[in-house]
Amino acid sequence: MAESGIAGVRLADTITKLSGEDRGLVIVAASHGGVYPGYVAAAGNCRGVILNDAGLGLDRAGIGSLDYLDRFGIPGATVGHQSAMIGDGADMLANGRLSFVNKEAAALGLKPGMACAEAARLMTKAMIPKIDPPEHAEDRFLLRDGAIPVWGIDSNSLVRPDDKGTIVVTGSHGGILGGKPETAIRVDALAAIYHDAGIGRNKAGISRLPALDPRGIGGATVDGTTARIGDARSIWATGIISHVNEVAKGWGAKPGISVPDFADIATKRA
């Protein structure tokens, strides 16, 4: 977490790093606006949260947190993915413009088009939530067994050391965090697939891909309109590849193929 320069507001490149010190604060986090980031904010007793709409995507999953947060009386909003870079909290605060707000946020005066910094200030007037949400754990699951397993994980934060050499299908957006290439993935997987989050400002939604090239990891994103962000099963079942990095391109992978087909190509080139 980083200080924002606004009393009661903190910045984060990802909502998954909340701590007890963030209780009662407004968090401007550059995660996608799906349900799980909303749960993290609610479980952390945040006063309010602003996320990135990730281009909305299939079933408008990129703003799924907003209705969820209303259930707990927490104001929530998203900034438009073209106005601020996903994965970069400082850019969200400096350049973000609201795209959607929930009922609790609207009651405080937030509205689409408002600057992120102004919206965050208004959120500091909200009450600290007193209702703890039921547990909503993200999952990891085996999508395909074999010599090179394919793991589905709903968040890149769930990658484990033993994922080295495997194929990882993640529901996370394809943006590096805070401009740091090392955040693309914590281990040297054989290949990693992400959601392109509508690509967005400065192509932030696919910025993990070139960061994987020097490490020899094949990278790809799926078209945001073909799968739900935050949902690895959806990405595996219906996602269509939108972009590949140079390593994957050298394997013969290309946009337009399915995620299982991408996994087949990666497996053959291992």
Salt bridges, closest charged atoms under 4 A:
GLU3 OE2 - ARG10 NE 3.29
ASP22 OD1 - ARG10 NH1 2.79
ASP53 OD1 - HIS81 ND1 3.25
ASP59 OD2 - ARG228 NH1 3.18
ASP91 OD2 - ARG201 NE 2.98
ASP162 OD1 - ARG160 NE 3.31
ASP163 OD1 - ARG140 NH2 2.90
ASP188 OD1 - ARG215 NH2 3.04
ASP231 OD2 - ARG228 NH2 3.01
GLU246 OE2 - LYS249 NZ 3.32
ASP264 OD1 - ARG144 NH1 2.55
